[in-house]
């Protein structure tokens, strides 16, 4: 005879389960352990297949992303620039961070407009338009250039 590991009452030597408290005498015999071990086995698979550990950063794919100016419009109070973002990569991109840089005739930056568009996205191997509105209260003879700082790849 031996004592139960849970309630410490005397049970048979070959008993796998205590007849008094129903506790399993060996942890690996407990069917509830499967519920704990199964997620540990499946979680790495989920993480790797959903690209949580991938290195899909904008810096690595920056050469696949092009942009070109479509239009520059002047309204009564604003300048509106429209750019076409061309995605030649096999990934979708969203949440663009960009800068619109205004340089004087000497090439010195005098105005930098940095913004983020969280509702913007471009699908793989496609194009998307981005309109930027800035105040018209800018000096004359400004040469504007557009630069994409960062975009995010949706993980799921």
PyMOL commands that set and color helices and strands:
alter all, ss='L'
color gray80, all
select helices_A, chain A and resi 27-29+32-49+58-64
alter helices_A, ss='H'
color red, helices_A
select strands_A, chain A and resi 2-3+10-11+65-74+78-87+93-103+109-122+126-135+143-152
alter strands_A, ss='S'
color yellow, strands_A
deselect
rebuild
show_as cartoon
